[in-house]
Structures are given as structure tokens and as C-alpha cells.
Amino acid sequence: MSRRVRRRVSRGKQDEDCHSISENLSFEEKDIVNWTALPDDTVLHIFSSLSYRDRASLASTCRAWRALGKSPCLWRVLDLRSHKCNDAAFGEIASQCKYLKKLRFRGPESVESIIKLRATDLRELIGDGCRKMNDATLTMLAARHEALESLVIGPDFCEKISSDAIKVIAICCTKLRKLRLSGIYEVNSSAITALAKNCPSLTDLGLIDCRMIDGASLGDISSLRFLSVAGTTNIKWNIIVQPWSKLEHLIGLDVSKTDIAPIVVSKLFASSSSLKVLCALNCPSLEEDSSFVSNKNQKGKVLLTVFTDILQGVLSLFSNTLDGGGNAFLDPRSQKMQDAAANEMLNWLEWIICSSLLRISESNPPGLDKFWLNQGTSMLLSFMQSSQEEVQERAATALATFVVIDDENASIDTGRAEAVMRSGGIRLLLNLAQTWREGIQSEAAKAIANLSVNANVAKTVAEEGGISILVNLSKSVNRLVAEEAAGGLWNLSVGEDHKGAIAEAGGVKALVEIIHKWSRCGGGEGVLERAAGALANLAADDKCSTEIASIGGVSALVTLALNCKVEGVQEQAARALANLTAHGESNNNNSIVGQEEGAIVALLQLTNSPHDGVKQEAAGALWNLSFDDRNREAIAGSGGVEALVALAQACLSSSPGLQERAAGALWGLSVSEVNSIAIGQAGGVPPLITLARSTVEDVHETAAGALWNLAFNPGNALRIVEEGGVSALVHLCSSSVSKMARFMSALALAYMFDGRMDEVALMGTSTANKNMNLESLRCMALRHIDSFVMAFSDRQAFAAASASSTPAALGQVIDSARIHEAGHLRCSGAEIGRFIAMLRNPSVVLKGCAAFALLQFTIPGGRHTALHVRLLQNAGASRALRSAAAATSGPIEAKIFARIVLRNLEKHNPESSSTIPKLCKC
């Protein structure tokens, strides 16, 4: 539809020339300009460039503009695809629809409302999403719009429409010039005969993706100039050549995606004197015939296939009209081709080739990479510049589709995506996204979103100003537009470089407002999922995370998690909350989320979801929240222990991601000894032992952390022994590739066999065999603890440290022994006290393990080093450390570790005693 306004509407004395506004006016004078004094042509041009909703808003500002808003030139074309079928609303605009010439709608449920528009002079009707349309609905449309010249229903399969409806169309719409129907089960001879008899002006017929067609009867429609049977099966090619050769006006034939054979193509060209072009895209029988590789020997007629030069072939059709070579679909427009017949052929070619490319992109058959890179991409970009709105939309849809390899995993073809980028496709798509036509906006935004999965394309989108465009589109009241725009922001926000740009463009606020707005509307789940997904990505950035929390994003996300029952929305809302709470001490979002009413309850409810993705993100959020003391207790107080133990029990055969987060949430809760005891009593030990046996590093490392915390309690330690956990921890301690998993397993074993568990074991029923079993397990555990500690012993570094107390010598020991991730672990006063007690344990292995652990917790630069030093000082650890450092027996490693810990304490408290005992050589 043209956006240019050619008709001027008179309003009597107000029909004046445009008043000029001096550039020298002050801002104050400009602010009082009377906008109602604008010429009618200017106002109409503004109206014509707006969507229907914006036109209505503008028309409501004053009486003059309300009158202009009813101008016939604004009501010749109407697109109802994004509007709900509300009889009251349709009744209000019915009075304007007497001028309506073209109408687009979606779904058969719109038909009754369309009839109430009383658009008796309607000439063109286009419907999509009509899979459920039946004969009664279609015949009702035809009977009420007898002036129709064009009827297009598709591309959805309309299997409920039969030949009977086609006969009614033929009888009622005798002025029909174009008829295109998709997916009809059978088109019999009586239906085709009715078209031939009653529609003498029918020049363009498309029976696409039909199951059965009486092909021979099509020869009776003598007026046909263009015929498409693309995608149709069960055509009897051997008997259609002769009747189709009688179509003396037929110049264009489309047999794409059929089983037509090369011999039939040759016969059609030979027998039809009028046929100029035959389109046969995605026809396996032709593509497999090596002799059919060019347009040679076609007697000057053009065959369009994936193995021919389509652009050159189309250009040859207009050799008498166009000057020189170039793009067959762009040059005719730029040269303002005056030949009506040539324009008609060009429009048909655009439509059938673009439709075929869309069907090919949807099925994505193998072996077409060369075609897409050499021809397909450039043709789709040309079609996006077509004068036909439907062609533009389909081209954008095809661009969004042909790059996709796996939509479940958001995987796209890099070569195809970057081919679009190199050919200027991003700018074209962004231009389309800024039109007022919402159908094109949504398809262009979808293509931008899909292409932006590629990092190079995403960079180009951002550089071309695409982020601001998508932010503006995301505010649309059209669900499809808002959904695809939010999807584009979701994909762009994956890149770290784009997060700040999205925030600067107002994207964070827009996404939060989207959730507030669409949460109150039905059918907006797609918008909500994409908006929550974009916020989840943005929440990974500290600055964006803070902004999300400051503008009410936490409340919006919690509302989604609580109230929405759609899996995708729940998963992204939980992921967003998980990322918001993952910033530790860099902001206070963890506390904010935990204190938000309903947040913890919502996340605990989601851990019981039937969908693993939802459970995984909810558990991840709870894991992050558990780092805050108040949140940890709130989780436990809301039934979190039971819920998370149940999740751990249920996820033993689930994905590693879910297993890791379930174990992690229990690890976080078990920091509190009260919670640790509750987890043990609720049955949390067996599933954690099972997860500790996982071959996946992240899973068994997290499970080891949880078991370490649980083992601090003697009752839990005994449960771990009874459930066979010693062997699992020993295996991790000796075999895991994760230093952290080995470290925490060693600490768990040390807790279990430092003597405190023995008291609990003796209180129960005990036998000599049981005691012997515990002793054997203890020996095995201590042996592997010792091996673990010794694995961090660099002999050369220890020899130098034993001979010298210089910082350089001790620094070499630290470098060889340090586990960097251990600097993030935080110990309580009770745990520090436990390690101090181990320094006095008669077991030299436990002494060495305790000294090694305290070294990790007090190395300068660790996240909680200052806390640990303070706890050690408050507990009077210096005496025990000096004793360990000066011991006359035991391994040299334990002595040097103890000495280093003393030096670490001294660095944090220079006034402490400087009398550090010298090492005794053994």
C-alpha cells in the first residue's frame, strides 16, 4: 500500500496554504504553534504514515482531526490481523468501510466481524491462519462480497475447504481476477468448471499444496495468464500437457515442489506457444537430472530452478523493456516500467518465487547452501524492496527462517547469516521494522532477532541503530510486534558489548513495562517469555542488574514466577531472578529479591515444576539467595529444606545443570548447622552421595561442598558413613580433576574421622564388627587425605622454605599449594574452631590437613581472608599454630603450612607477637 497521499480533503474556509514557521522563533513561540492549522494534505499524510491505533489516537485530539480521520482515502486498506474480533469495535468503524477496497485478516473467527463491516465494494481479501476455515465460513465471505476481484487464503493448509466452496466462490464472485487457495484436499473438475464458466476475467489461479487436482480441467479456464500448482501432489502429468497447451494466454506456470519430470517440462515448452516462464524450484526429479542444468534448448523460454541463474532468467523476460543488466526485481521498479503486462508478470514472479523460497526455508532440505549463498539471499533482499506488501512480509519471514538450523538450541547457519549482513540486509530489515505496517514490523523484527544470534550480525545491528528500533517496537500494543522485538533484545543482550547499549536506549525500563503490561493480558506469553529472557541476560551485568531492581523489575519477575503457568515464562523469570542475585557484595540485589514478597515462595513452588529447565533456574536462584544469612533462614522457614531435598532425590537422572543447582542449593542452606541437621533428617544425604559419584565435574564438586557442610555435624557424618559416602568422597579426593572437589572431599573426610563422630556411633547399637569397619574406613580416609595434601607439595619449594624464612621462600610454597577457588569459601567461627582443634589432634594427617585448610582460608587476597583471620585471632589460634610449626615430629609440609598461616595472621595484625618458632629439622 502506498504511503503517499494524493487526495486533498476540503474543510471549507480552513482549506488554506501551510503556515510557515520562522527558524528565528524562540522556543517559547514555537511551543504555542497551533497544530490544527496544518494543511489538510499534511495532516492526511501524517495519518497515512501511522498504524490504525495511532490514527485513532491522533483523531481523538480535536474535532478537525477527527473529521480528517474519517477521510475515505485512509479507509481503502485495512489490516485486521493484529486486532481481536470485537463486535463493538467493528461496529464503530463500519460506517467508514463503505470505501474499503482491500482487507487482510487472520483466522476464520474474524469472518463474522468482517461481514459486519458491510464493505460491499471490497475488491481484495487476504486471509492467513485459516487452517480451521470451512466451507460455510468461506462461502459466507464470498456471498457477502460479490465485487471481489482477488481472494487469497493461505499459506496455511485449509483441508476443511472443499470443492463445494470453490463453486460458490465462482458463482458469487464473477469479477474475480485472482484466486489463490492453499492446502485444499481435493479440487475436482466441477469446481474448476464453475470457475471457467462464471469467472471470465480470472487470469491468476493458484491451487497450492493441494492433495489432488483435476489438472486436465484447468485447461478449460481459457482466461488464465498465470497458474500455480506448487506443492500439489497426485497430478497426472502425462495427461495435462495437451489440455494446458490450449491455454492460449498462459505466460507463467509454477510447478515448484512437485514431482514434475524433465520430459514434461520439455513438452510444456514445446506445446504452448504463449508460455514464457516455468518456475520449478525444489523439484527433485529435475534437480537429479544432470541434463537439465541450464535454459538451453528451451526455445527462448525461461526455466527457473535452483540450478539455473534465476535473476538472469527473469531479466531476460524483460529485455525489451529494460536497459542493460542488473537485478531483475529492482531495476524494473527503478526504471518505472510503464508496460502493464510486464508489471503484472513481475508481480506474479515475485510472489511465486518468494513463496517458494519461504517453503524451501521452512523444510530446509540438504544440499542447498550454494544456492542460498549465490542466489537465494540476494533474491530475498530484493523482495524486501518489492512494492507488494505481502511479498515483503514473506521475504522477511524467509530470511528469519532460512538461517535457522535448530530452533530449540537457537542455532543458526553462520554463512547464511553473514551473507545477509554483507549484502546490506540488516539495513533493509531495520528500515522495514520502522514502517507503520505492523505485519511487516513483526516479520522484520523476527528476522533481526534470528540473525542476531550470530555475534557479527548482532554487532552490525547495534552499529546500524537497531537496538533503539527494537526498544521502540517492543512497546507496541501489537502482540506479535512486541514479541519479536523483545526476542531481538533477548538475542542481542547475550553479547556483553550490547547490554550497556540496551540500557542506554531505555531497554531495561521498556522490558519491565512489557511484563507489567502483558501480565494483565491473555495470550501474551510469548512476549513475556522473551522480555523475561532479555532481562535475565541483562541481569548478568552489574549495572543493568541494579537498574532492573531500582525500577520495579524484581516485583514484575516475581509476579511472573508466581502467576504464569507457561513453562518458558517460568523458566526465564526464574533465570532472571537467579542472575539478579548472583552479584554477591557488588550490589544489594540478593537482599532485595529475598525480601520481595512472594519471591522465595514462588521459587520453591517452581522446584516442583514438571519441567527440568524451570526447576534448574529456580534452584539456581535459591542457591544464590542462600548466600545471604536472612535469605537462607527465610528459605528454610518456607519449607525449603524439604523442597530442595525432594528436588535432589528427583533429579538423579536429570540433566547435569539441574543436578548441580539442586546440590548447590542444599550446599547453600547447609551453611547453617540447624539447616544442615534438618537436611540430614529429611533424607538429603543419599542423593548428595549419588551426585558426588557423578562424572560431571560441576555436579560432584557441588555435591562435595554440600557433604562437607553436612559432615560438620556428627549425626550427619554417621549418616554419610552408613549410606556408603566414604568411598564416594575418597574417590573424589583422589581422582577428581577439580581441585575444589578434592579439597572439600578431604575436609569432609577430616570432619568425619576427627573423633567427634565416634561418640555418636557409640551411642547407638554397636558391635565389634561395626567398630572394625569404622576403623578400616578411617584408615582409608586418612590415607587419601594425606595423599591429597602431599599432592600440593613441591619438594624443591619446601626444601627452600625449611632452610629459610624469607617471604620469597614461603611464597614459593604458597604458589604450589594454593587453590584459587578456595578463596571464595567462607567458614564460620565453629568451623575455624574445628580446624584449630585438629591442629591438636594426635593424627599427623589431620594436623596437616587442618594447616593446609587454614592456609587456603588466610592467603592474602581471598574474599573472606579478613574474616577468617579475625576468627582465628579471636579463637587464640596462634598457640596451636606455633605448636604445629615447632613440632619435633610429623611431616615438614604441615609445619611449613602452619608457619605460613602464622605469617598471614601477623600481616593482618602487625602488633601480634613476632616470636614465630623456627622449624626443627627432622
MARRO-447771 format. One line per 8 residues: number of its first residue (from 1); their letters; for each residue x, y, z of C-alpha. Coordinates in steps of 0.2 Angstrom, whole numbers. Example, Ala and Ser with C-alpha at 12.3 -4.5 7.8 and 13.67 -1.06 7.14 Angstrom:
MARRO-447771
1 = AS = 62,-22,39  68,-5,36
END
This chain:
MARRO-447771
1 = MSRRVRRR = 0,0,0  7,17,-5  10,29,9  9,44,-2  -7,54,0  -14,61,-16  -31,67,-12  -34,83,-3
9 = VSRGKQDE = -50,85,8  -58,101,9  -64,109,26  -72,125,19  -63,141,25  -49,131,34  -43,125,17  -28,136,17
17 = DCHSISEN = -9,135,12  3,129,25  8,142,38  27,144,38  36,144,54  51,155,56  68,147,61  71,163,71
25 = LSFEEKDI = 57,160,83  61,157,101  57,141,109  43,149,119  35,155,102  37,138,94  29,129,109  12,138,105
33 = VNWTALPD = 11,133,87  -7,129,83  -5,111,75  -23,112,70  -18,125,57  -8,112,47  -15,110,29  -26,95,27
41 = DTVLHIFS = -14,87,15  -1,87,28  -12,80,41  -18,66,30  0,62,25  4,60,44  -12,50,46  -7,38,32
49 = SLSYRDRA = 10,35,39  3,29,56  -4,12,62  -23,11,64  -21,13,83  -11,28,81  -23,36,69  -37,33,81
57 = SLASTCRA = -27,41,95  -22,56,84  -40,58,78  -46,59,96  -36,75,99  -48,88,91  -64,89,81  -55,94,65
65 = WRALGKSP = -43,80,65  -57,68,70  -66,73,54  -50,71,44  -48,54,52  -64,48,43  -57,53,26  -61,39,13
73 = CLWRVLDL = -43,39,7  -37,32,24  -50,18,24  -46,10,7  -35,-3,15  -37,-12,32  -26,-25,41  -36,-33,55
81 = RSHKCNDA = -23,-47,58  -17,-40,75  -35,-35,81  -46,-45,92  -63,-48,84  -74,-37,95  -91,-34,88  -92,-17,97
89 = AFGEIASQ = -76,-11,90  -80,-17,72  -97,-8,73  -89,8,77  -78,8,61  -92,0,50  -98,17,44  -80,20,36
97 = CKYLKKLR = -79,4,27  -90,8,13  -74,14,5  -64,-1,9  -55,-9,-6  -43,-21,2  -44,-31,19  -32,-43,27
105 = FRGPESVE = -37,-54,42  -31,-69,52  -41,-84,56  -59,-89,52  -65,-82,69  -63,-65,61  -76,-68,47  -92,-64,56
113 = SIIKLRAT = -85,-47,62  -78,-44,44  -96,-46,37  -102,-33,50  -91,-21,42  -103,-20,27  -88,-17,15  -99,-20,0
121 = DLRELIGD = -86,-13,-13  -72,-24,-6  -61,-29,-20  -46,-38,-12  -47,-51,3  -32,-59,10  -33,-71,25  -20,-81,34
129 = GCRKMNDA = -20,-93,49  -36,-101,41  -32,-119,45  -49,-121,53  -59,-112,40  -73,-122,32  -84,-122,18  -98,-112,27
137 = TLTMLAAR = -86,-98,33  -78,-96,15  -94,-96,6  -102,-83,18  -87,-72,14  -89,-74,-5  -108,-72,-4  -107,-55,6
145 = HEALESLV = -93,-48,-6  -98,-51,-23  -87,-37,-30  -71,-46,-25  -58,-47,-39  -44,-55,-28  -46,-69,-15  -31,-76,-6
153 = IGPDFCEK = -32,-89,8  -15,-96,14  -2,-101,16  -9,-112,30  -17,-129,25  -35,-127,23  -40,-145,22  -58,-141,28
161 = ISSDAIKV = -62,-132,12  -69,-142,-2  -73,-140,-20  -91,-135,-15  -84,-119,-8  -74,-115,-24  -90,-117,-34  -99,-105,-23
169 = IAICCTKL = -85,-93,-25  -86,-94,-43  -105,-91,-43  -104,-76,-31  -88,-68,-36  -90,-67,-55  -77,-52,-56  -64,-62,-49
177 = RKLRLSGI = -47,-60,-57  -35,-68,-44  -39,-84,-34  -26,-92,-23  -30,-106,-11  -18,-117,0  -19,-134,6  -36,-140,0
185 = YEVNSSAI = -38,-159,0  -46,-160,-17  -51,-148,-31  -62,-158,-43  -67,-155,-61  -84,-147,-56  -76,-134,-46  -64,-129,-60
193 = TALAKNCP = -78,-130,-72  -88,-117,-62  -73,-105,-62  -71,-107,-80  -90,-104,-83  -93,-90,-71  -76,-80,-69  -72,-74,-87
201 = SLTDLGLI = -59,-62,-80  -49,-75,-70  -31,-73,-75  -21,-78,-60  -25,-95,-51  -15,-103,-38  -20,-120,-31  -5,-123,-19
209 = DCRMIDGA = 0,-138,-8  -16,-147,-13  -18,-165,-12  -27,-169,-28  -32,-158,-43  -41,-162,-58  -26,-155,-69  -34,-158,-86
217 = SLGDISSL = -50,-147,-81  -38,-132,-78  -36,-132,-97  -55,-125,-98  -51,-109,-89  -46,-100,-105  -43,-83,-97  -28,-89,-87
225 = RFLSVAGT = -12,-80,-89  -4,-86,-73  -6,-104,-65  2,-111,-49  1,-129,-43  16,-128,-32  17,-141,-19  2,-151,-26
233 = TNIKWNII = 3,-170,-26  -5,-183,-37  -5,-173,-53  -6,-184,-68  7,-176,-78  6,-187,-93  -12,-181,-97  -11,-162,-93
241 = VQPWSKLE = 1,-157,-107  -12,-157,-120  -26,-148,-111  -14,-135,-104  -7,-131,-121  -24,-125,-126  -22,-110,-113  -18,-98,-126
249 = HLIGLDVS = -15,-83,-114  -4,-93,-101  13,-85,-99  18,-90,-82  17,-108,-74  23,-113,-57  26,-131,-53  38,-129,-38
257 = KTDIAPIV = 39,-143,-25  31,-156,-36  37,-172,-44  36,-165,-62  49,-174,-74  61,-166,-86  51,-174,-101  35,-165,-95
265 = VSKLFASS = 44,-148,-94  50,-150,-112  33,-155,-118  25,-140,-110  38,-128,-118  36,-136,-134  17,-137,-135  12,-120,-128
273 = SSLKVLCA = 15,-105,-139  11,-92,-126  21,-99,-111  36,-88,-107  42,-94,-90  40,-110,-79  46,-110,-61  51,-127,-54
281 = LNCPSLEE = 60,-123,-38  63,-138,-26  58,-151,-39  69,-167,-35  66,-175,-52  73,-160,-62  87,-157,-50  93,-175,-51
289 = DSSFVSNK = 94,-175,-70  111,-168,-75  105,-164,-92  93,-151,-85  106,-138,-79  103,-123,-90  90,-114,-100  97,-120,-116
297 = NQKGKVLL = 86,-129,-129  70,-121,-121  67,-112,-137  69,-95,-129  58,-99,-114  64,-97,-96  65,-111,-84  68,-106,-66
305 = TVFTDILQ = 76,-119,-55  89,-120,-41  102,-125,-53  99,-110,-66  103,-92,-64  86,-86,-59  90,-67,-59  97,-68,-76
313 = GVLSLFSN = 82,-79,-82  70,-66,-76  79,-52,-83  79,-60,-100  60,-59,-99  61,-40,-99  75,-37,-111  64,-27,-122
321 = TLDGGGNA = 58,-16,-108  74,-13,-98  91,-6,-102  106,-16,-98  109,-30,-85  106,-29,-66  94,-35,-53  78,-42,-62
329 = FLDPRSQK = 67,-37,-47  74,-20,-43  78,-12,-60  60,-13,-66  55,-3,-51  69,10,-53  66,12,-71  47,15,-69
337 = MQDAAANE = 42,2,-81  26,8,-90  21,-9,-98  6,-15,-88  8,-33,-94  26,-33,-89  22,-26,-72  9,-40,-70
345 = MLNWLEWI = 21,-53,-74  35,-46,-62  22,-45,-48  17,-63,-51  36,-69,-52  40,-60,-36  25,-68,-27  28,-86,-33
353 = ICSSLLRI = 47,-86,-31  46,-78,-14  33,-90,-8  43,-105,-15  59,-99,-6  49,-97,10  43,-115,9  60,-121,5
361 = SESNPPGL = 67,-112,20  54,-120,31  58,-138,26  77,-134,24  82,-148,13  100,-153,12  112,-148,-2  106,-130,-5
369 = DKFWLNQG = 119,-120,4  127,-115,-13  110,-109,-19  106,-99,-4  123,-90,-4  124,-87,-23  106,-83,-27  93,-86,-13
377 = TSMLLSFM = 99,-72,-1  100,-59,-14  83,-63,-21  75,-62,-3  84,-45,-1  77,-39,-17  59,-45,-12  60,-35,4
385 = QSSQEEVQ = 60,-20,-8  45,-25,-18  30,-14,-20  19,-28,-14  17,-29,5  14,-47,5  30,-51,-4  40,-40,8
393 = ERAATALA = 32,-49,23  36,-67,16  54,-61,11  57,-56,29  49,-72,36  60,-82,24  76,-73,30  71,-76,48
401 = TFVVIDDE = 68,-95,43  82,-100,31  96,-96,43  89,-107,57  97,-124,60  90,-129,77  77,-118,84  77,-127,101
409 = NASIDTGR = 95,-123,104  95,-106,95  107,-112,82  109,-103,65  119,-105,49  134,-93,51  137,-92,32  119,-88,28
417 = AEAVMRSG = 118,-75,42  134,-66,37  129,-67,19  113,-57,23  124,-45,33  137,-42,19  123,-39,6  116,-25,16
425 = GIRLLLNL = 101,-35,23  102,-28,41  99,-10,35  84,-16,24  77,-26,39  79,-11,50  70,0,38  56,-12,36
433 = AQTWREGI = 54,-13,55  51,6,55  37,6,44  19,9,51  13,-8,44  13,-20,59  13,-36,49  30,-31,41
441 = QSEAAKAI = 36,-24,58  34,-41,66  42,-51,52  57,-39,51  59,-39,69  59,-58,69  72,-59,56  83,-47,65
449 = ANLSVNAN = 81,-57,81  86,-73,72  101,-66,63  107,-58,79  111,-75,86  127,-73,76  139,-61,85  145,-52,70
457 = VAKTVAEE = 127,-49,64  122,-43,82  137,-30,81  131,-24,64  113,-22,71  119,-12,85  130,-1,74  116,2,62
465 = GGISILVN = 105,9,77  95,-7,78  94,-8,97  84,9,98  72,2,85  69,-14,94  66,-5,110  53,6,102
473 = LSKSVNRL = 45,-9,94  44,-18,110  32,-5,117  20,-9,103  2,-14,108  3,-27,94  7,-43,102  17,-50,88
481 = VAEEAAGG = 27,-34,85  31,-33,104  35,-52,105  48,-52,90  56,-35,96  58,-42,113  65,-58,106  78,-47,96
489 = LWNLSVGE = 83,-38,113  84,-56,121  97,-62,107  106,-45,107  108,-45,126  118,-61,125  133,-50,120  142,-41,134
497 = DHKGAIAE = 145,-26,122  127,-24,119  120,-24,137  125,-6,141  118,0,124  101,-8,128  101,0,145  106,17,137
505 = AGGVKALV = 92,15,124  79,13,138  78,-5,135  78,-11,153  63,1,158  54,-5,142  56,-23,146  50,-21,164
513 = EIIHKWSR = 35,-11,157  31,-25,145  30,-38,159  18,-26,169  8,-23,153  6,-41,146  4,-49,163  -13,-42,163
521 = CGGGEGVL = -17,-48,146  -22,-65,139  -11,-73,126  4,-63,129  15,-77,135  27,-76,120  30,-58,124  33,-62,142
529 = ERAAGALA = 45,-76,139  56,-65,128  55,-50,139  60,-60,154  74,-69,144  81,-52,139  80,-46,157  89,-62,163
537 = NLAADDKC = 103,-59,151  104,-40,156  104,-45,175  120,-54,172  128,-36,171  130,-27,187  125,-10,181  109,-17,172
545 = STEIASIG = 105,-28,187  105,-13,198  93,-4,186  82,-18,185  80,-19,204  78,0,205  63,2,193  52,-12,200
553 = GVSALVTL = 59,-27,189  60,-38,204  42,-37,208  37,-39,190  48,-55,188  41,-62,205  24,-59,199  28,-69,183
561 = ALNCKVEG = 35,-83,193  20,-84,205  6,-82,192  11,-88,175  9,-106,171  18,-107,155  35,-116,156  45,-104,145
569 = VQEQAARA = 39,-89,155  43,-98,172  60,-103,167  65,-86,161  58,-77,176  67,-89,187  83,-87,177  82,-68,178
577 = LANLTAHG = 80,-69,197  95,-81,198  106,-68,188  99,-54,199  105,-62,215  122,-68,208  132,-52,211  137,-55,228
585 = ESNNNNSI = 143,-40,238  144,-28,222  126,-23,225  112,-27,236  100,-36,224  102,-53,233  94,-45,248  81,-35,238
593 = VGQEEGAI = 75,-51,229  74,-61,246  64,-48,254  52,-46,239  35,-53,245  32,-70,237  49,-72,229  56,-86,239
601 = VALLQLTN = 39,-95,240  37,-93,221  55,-101,218  51,-115,230  35,-119,220  44,-119,204  56,-133,211  41,-144,209
609 = SPHDGVKQ = 38,-140,191  37,-154,179  49,-146,168  68,-148,171  73,-131,164  61,-122,176  67,-132,191  85,-129,187
617 = EAAGALWN = 83,-110,186  73,-109,202  86,-120,211  100,-109,204  91,-93,211  88,-101,228  107,-106,228  112,-88,225
625 = LSFDDRNR = 99,-82,238  106,-94,251  122,-84,252  113,-70,262  110,-75,280  92,-69,281  88,-76,264  95,-93,270
633 = EAIAGSGG = 84,-94,285  69,-87,275  71,-102,263  72,-114,277  57,-106,286  47,-108,270  49,-126,268  65,-125,258
641 = VEALVALA = 74,-140,266  60,-152,262  58,-145,244  76,-145,240  79,-162,247  64,-168,236  72,-160,221  89,-168,224
649 = QACLSSSP = 80,-185,226  70,-182,210  84,-176,199  96,-191,200  93,-195,181  91,-177,175  102,-165,167  119,-160,175
657 = GLQERAAG = 114,-142,176  99,-147,187  109,-159,197  122,-145,200  110,-132,206  100,-144,217  116,-149,226  121,-131,226
665 = ALWGLSVS = 105,-125,234  107,-138,248  125,-133,250  120,-115,252  107,-120,265  118,-131,275  130,-117,279  118,-116,295
673 = EVNSIAIG = 121,-131,306  102,-130,310  98,-132,292  112,-145,290  104,-156,303  87,-154,295  94,-159,278  101,-174,285
681 = QAGGVPPL = 85,-179,294  75,-175,279  85,-188,269  97,-177,260  112,-187,262  109,-202,250  105,-191,235  120,-180,238
689 = ITLARSTV = 131,-195,239  124,-201,222  128,-184,215  145,-185,222  148,-200,211  143,-191,195  157,-190,182  152,-172,178
697 = EDVHETAA = 164,-160,187  152,-147,192  140,-159,199  152,-169,210  161,-153,215  145,-145,222  139,-161,230  156,-162,239
705 = GALWNLAF = 153,-145,245  136,-149,252  143,-165,260  157,-155,268  145,-144,277  134,-159,282  149,-169,289  152,-155,302
713 = NPGNALRI = 138,-162,312  142,-179,319  125,-186,316  126,-182,298  144,-189,297  137,-205,303  123,-205,290  136,-202,276
721 = VEEGGVSA = 146,-217,283  131,-228,284  125,-223,266  142,-228,259  148,-210,257  166,-213,262  170,-222,246  162,-208,236
729 = LVHLCSSS = 172,-195,245  188,-205,244  186,-207,226  183,-188,223  198,-184,235  210,-194,224  203,-194,207  193,-178,203
737 = VSKMARFM = 200,-166,191  193,-152,201  205,-146,215  190,-139,224  181,-156,224  196,-164,230  199,-151,244  181,-151,250
745 = SALALAYM = 180,-170,250  196,-171,260  189,-158,273  173,-169,274  183,-184,277  193,-175,290  177,-169,299  170,-187,299
753 = FDGRMDEV = 186,-195,307  192,-182,319  184,-192,333  168,-182,335  158,-195,325  164,-209,336  154,-203,351  138,-203,341
761 = ALMGTSTA = 142,-220,334  145,-227,351  128,-221,357  119,-232,345  119,-251,344  137,-256,341  147,-272,338  165,-276,336
769 = NKNMNLES = 162,-278,318  155,-261,316  169,-254,326  182,-263,315  173,-257,299  173,-239,305  192,-241,309  195,-248,292
777 = LRCMALRH = 186,-233,284  195,-221,295  212,-228,289  207,-227,271  201,-209,273  216,-203,282  227,-211,269  218,-202,255
785 = IDSFVMAF = 218,-186,264  237,-187,267  239,-191,248  229,-176,244  239,-164,254  255,-171,248  250,-168,230  252,-150,233
793 = SDRQAFAA = 270,-152,240  283,-145,229  299,-154,236  311,-140,230  300,-126,237  298,-135,254  316,-138,255  320,-120,252
801 = ASASSTPA = 306,-115,265  313,-126,278  330,-119,276  325,-100,275  311,-90,282  311,-77,269  295,-71,261  301,-77,244
809 = ALGQVIDS = 304,-95,250  287,-96,258  279,-88,243  285,-102,233  276,-114,244  260,-104,243  261,-104,224  262,-123,223
817 = ARIHEAGH = 249,-126,237  236,-113,233  219,-117,227  212,-101,220  194,-105,221  195,-109,239  197,-91,242  179,-89,239
825 = LRCSGAEI = 174,-101,253  168,-93,270  170,-103,286  160,-99,302  168,-97,319  163,-115,323  172,-122,308  188,-112,311
833 = GRFIAMLR = 187,-119,329  186,-136,322  202,-134,312  211,-127,327  206,-142,337  213,-153,323  229,-145,325  230,-153,342
841 = NPSVVLKG = 224,-170,336  236,-184,338  234,-189,320  248,-180,310  237,-182,294  223,-172,302  236,-159,308  242,-157,291
849 = CAAFALLQ = 225,-156,283  220,-143,296  236,-132,292  233,-134,274  215,-129,275  219,-113,286  232,-108,273  219,-108,260
857 = FTIPGGRH = 207,-98,270  220,-85,276  230,-82,260  230,-63,257  218,-58,243  205,-71,247  187,-65,248  185,-69,266
865 = TALHVRLL = 203,-69,272  200,-54,284  185,-63,292  195,-79,294  210,-70,302  199,-62,314  190,-78,319  207,-87,321
873 = QNAGASRA = 213,-72,332  198,-72,342  199,-91,345  218,-89,351  224,-100,336  242,-93,337  247,-105,351  241,-121,342
881 = LRSAAAAT = 249,-115,326  265,-111,334  265,-129,342  261,-137,325  275,-126,317  288,-131,330  283,-149,332  298,-161,333
889 = SGPIEAKI = 289,-175,323  277,-176,308  279,-171,290  288,-155,286  273,-149,275  262,-147,290  275,-137,299  278,-125,285
897 = FARIVLRN = 259,-123,281  257,-119,300  271,-106,299  263,-98,283  247,-96,292  255,-88,307  264,-76,295  246,-72,287
905 = LEKHNPES = 239,-68,304  254,-57,308  251,-47,291  234,-43,297  239,-39,314  256,-32,315  256,-29,334  254,-48,337
913 = SSTIPKLC = 269,-57,344  283,-59,331  290,-73,340  287,-87,327  296,-103,331  309,-109,320  307,-126,311  315,-141,318
921 = KC = 323,-152,305  318,-170,306
END
